[in-house]
Amino acid sequence: MRMWAILALASLPSAWLAWSYRDLPRIGELHDDGIYLISAKSLTDGQGYRILSLPGEPAQTKYPPLYPLYLSALWRLGPGFPAMLPWAMLMQWIFVPLLLGLSALYYARHSLRPELAALLGFNAYVLAFGTSLFTEIPFTTLLLACLLLGERRWALTAGLVAGAAYLTRTAALPLAVAFPLYYWLAGQRREAGRFLLGMLPAVIGWTAWTSAHRSPSLDLIQIESTNYIAYQLMNVTWETLPVVFWKNLDQLLLGVGAFALPKTGMGFFLKILTMVAALFTVAGIVRLFRLGRMRPYIAYAALSSAILLVWHFPPNERFTLPLLPLCLAGLWVETGNLYTMIRQVMAKPARDQKVAGALLAVAALLAIGLSLWRHVEADFSVIPAGYAQGRQDLAEKLAAYRWMDQHLPPGERVMAYDDPTLYLFTGRYSIHRVIPTKYWYGEDSAATVKCFRDIDRFAGERGFRYLYVNQSDFRRDLAEEDKTAVMNALRRHPALQPVYRSARGVIYEVAEARRLAQTQ
């Protein structure tokens, strides 16, 4: 009873954040959340599983349907958009206490204090993703349920839950190797088969559906929006793989270390400390493996990390979030080992060893204090400030959307960086200028800027005559210096004529976009 009371208290920071920003002011800012909501809408409109915001409304073959199906209740039963957003926040936040409860049960199973799960309730990334429409928290909840069931030898049920996890995020695929391997090495071969019997129908079904419905178009927008594999091959080649691997390794370590030291600012010194925290965490996970604990989870983490190292997008905290409960366990175990070592050193009679032990203890206490301070800063300052800024940015965008409704024909398409947001509020088809990630890996700023110097051709080929640009744009893709260069390129572009201006935004008419596209 005491444990559940502690976990309930640990859920309060995310509950406070969810209530304070229940209007989801940053909806669509990270793109995927808006796409999930749009895909959910398609499931209720009798049009199948589609991306309604894109011209041609292609089938949604990138993101599996379980989370959009869950959100579709908002479109079926809710008060309509945007009045449904507080209910969407509630549907997302519910997974936070579920995550804490399942983590506590999992820790207890592996002889760790179940109250350790309460720390997850204060983790900056649990708060951030538990209060926005992303699949990371629901997926991690299903992952823990699968681990709990599978380790108790309820193999078929665990496989069914793994299938549900796969239909939430295809990142669950390594479970199809991790658990059968775990069973096989334990001599439980029937359980390996039962697990696959439960999971594989979901994998095969989604693969077959995407193969039958995937758009054959070679257009960059279609590939980026509907085809993971084609976009991977576009951005990662055998020649660039070493660079991709090295940069992804750097980002993976930063992503793991950020669970201890959130990225509320990242100077050189803090980056080094974050890397040390990551290596310390990994050492704890290795220790857990040697002790025979959490081995299916560790196998999943290893396979998942191997995929992330060669993937076409840097594996930041969002992609490593399903590993957070494991990382916390590793950090806890290694901290306990460090404490034991310090006590042993301090117990020795030699003075220099006592001094060394004291210095090590002070360093450890400072590290713990820094971690706590960074989480408090993120939880109660940085994240709320981001939501507050999101409200201001959304108010700015809504004014531009009203201008579009008043001055543009109903069917006119408008390009925008936050294209899902524009569609949700206006119903207009919208796309954004995709910046291939190979430019980031290659540090090719010139190619990035060139994407926007050719914006008239890009727009014209796709039937777009208007472009909306806001000062908050490009936060997902560009460093500040590249963002400045892109903004300057758009401001000086001879084919872009401003037709609307506000404090932070501009709507451009792409002069003769269609004619330019036809003559080049």
Rosetta blueprint (number, residue, H / E / L):
1 M L
2 R H
3 M H
4 W H
5 A H
6 I H
7 L H
8 A H
9 L H
10 A H
11 S L
12 L H
13 P H
14 S H
15 A H
16 W H
17 L H
18 A H
19 W H
20 S H
21 Y L
22 R L
23 D L
24 L L
25 P L
26 R L
27 I L
28 G L
29 E L
30 L L
31 H L
32 D H
33 D H
34 G H
35 I H
36 Y H
37 L H
38 I H
39 S H
40 A H
41 K H
42 S H
43 L H
44 T H
45 D L
46 G L
47 Q L
48 G L
49 Y L
50 R E
51 I L
52 L L
53 S L
54 L L
55 P L
56 G L
57 E L
58 P L
59 A E
60 Q L
61 T L
62 K L
63 Y L
64 P L
65 P L
66 L H
67 Y H
68 P H
69 L H
70 Y H
71 L H
72 S H
73 A H
74 L H
75 W H
76 R H
77 L H
78 G L
79 P L
80 G L
81 F L
82 P L
83 A L
84 M L
85 L H
86 P H
87 W H
88 A H
89 M H
90 L H
91 M H
92 Q H
93 W H
94 I L
95 F H
96 V H
97 P H
98 L H
99 L H
100 L H
101 G H
102 L H
103 S H
104 A H
105 L H
106 Y H
107 Y H
108 A H
109 R H
110 H L
111 S L
112 L L
113 R L
114 P H
115 E H
116 L H
117 A H
118 A H
119 L H
120 L H
121 G H
122 F H
123 N L
124 A H
125 Y H
126 V H
127 L H
128 A H
129 F H
130 G H
131 T L
132 S L
133 L L
134 F L
135 T L
136 E H
137 I H
138 P H
139 F H
140 T H
141 T H
142 L H
143 L H
144 L H
145 A H
146 C H
147 L H
148 L H
149 L H
150 G H
151 E H
152 R L
153 R L
154 W L
155 A H
156 L H
157 T H
158 A H
159 G H
160 L H
161 V H
162 A H
163 G H
164 A H
165 A H
166 Y H
167 L L
168 T L
169 R L
170 T H
171 A H
172 A H
173 L L
174 P L
175 L H
176 A H
177 V H
178 A H
179 F H
180 P H
181 L H
182 Y H
183 Y H
184 W H
185 L H
186 A L
187 G L
188 Q L
189 R H
190 R H
191 E H
192 A H
193 G H
194 R H
195 F H
196 L H
197 L H
198 G H
199 M H
200 L H
201 P H
202 A H
203 V H
204 I H
205 G H
206 W H
207 T H
208 A H
209 W H
210 T H
211 S H
212 A H
213 H H
214 R L
215 S L
216 P L
217 S L
218 L L
219 D L
220 L H
221 I H
222 Q H
223 I H
224 E H
225 S H
226 T H
227 N L
228 Y H
229 I H
230 A H
231 Y H
232 Q H
233 L H
234 M H
235 N H
236 V L
237 T L
238 W L
239 E L
240 T L
241 L H
242 P H
243 V H
244 V H
245 F H
246 W H
247 K H
248 N H
249 L H
250 D H
251 Q H
252 L H
253 L H
254 L H
255 G H
256 V H
257 G H
258 A L
259 F L
260 A L
261 L L
262 P L
263 K L
264 T L
265 G L
266 M L
267 G L
268 F H
269 F H
270 L H
271 K H
272 I H
273 L H
274 T H
275 M H
276 V H
277 A H
278 A H
279 L H
280 F H
281 T H
282 V H
283 A H
284 G H
285 I H
286 V H
287 R H
288 L H
289 F H
290 R H
291 L L
292 G L
293 R L
294 M L
295 R H
296 P H
297 Y H
298 I H
299 A H
300 Y H
301 A H
302 A H
303 L H
304 S H
305 S H
306 A H
307 I H
308 L H
309 L H
310 V L
311 W L
312 H L
313 F L
314 P L
315 P L
316 N L
317 E H
318 R H
319 F H
320 T H
321 L H
322 P H
323 L H
324 L H
325 P H
326 L H
327 C H
328 L H
329 A H
330 G H
331 L H
332 W H
333 V H
334 E H
335 T H
336 G H
337 N H
338 L H
339 Y H
340 T H
341 M H
342 I H
343 R H
344 Q H
345 V H
346 M H
347 A L
348 K L
349 P L
350 A L
351 R H
352 D H
353 Q H
354 K H
355 V H
356 A H
357 G H
358 A H
359 L H
360 L H
361 A H
362 V H
363 A H
364 A H
365 L H
366 L H
367 A H
368 I H
369 G H
370 L H
371 S H
372 L H
373 W H
374 R H
375 H H
376 V H
377 E H
378 A H
379 D H
380 F H
381 S H
382 V H
383 I H
384 P H
385 A H
386 G H
387 Y H
388 A H
389 Q H
390 G H
391 R H
392 Q H
393 D H
394 L H
395 A H
396 E H
397 K H
398 L H
399 A H
400 A H
401 Y H
402 R H
403 W H
404 M H
405 D H
406 Q H
407 H H
408 L L
409 P L
410 P L
411 G L
412 E L
413 R L
414 V E
415 M E
416 A E
417 Y L
418 D L
419 D H
420 P H
421 T H
422 L H
423 Y H
424 L H
425 F H
426 T H
427 G L
428 R L
429 Y L
430 S L
431 I L
432 H L
433 R L
434 V L
435 I L
436 P L
437 T L
438 K H
439 Y H
440 W H
441 Y H
442 G L
443 E L
444 D L
445 S H
446 A H
447 A H
448 T H
449 V H
450 K H
451 C H
452 F H
453 R H
454 D L
455 I H
456 D H
457 R H
458 F H
459 A H
460 G H
461 E H
462 R L
463 G L
464 F L
465 R L
466 Y E
467 L E
468 Y E
469 V E
470 N E
471 Q L
472 S L
473 D L
474 F L
475 R L
476 R L
477 D L
478 L L
479 A L
480 E H
481 E H
482 D H
483 K H
484 T H
485 A H
486 V H
487 M H
488 N H
489 A H
490 L H
491 R H
492 R L
493 H L
494 P L
495 A L
496 L E
497 Q E
498 P E
499 V E
500 Y E
501 R E
502 S L
503 A L
504 R L
505 G E
506 V E
507 I E
508 Y E
509 E E
510 V E
511 A L
512 E L
513 A H
514 R H
515 R H
516 L H
517 A H
518 Q H
519 T H
520 Q L
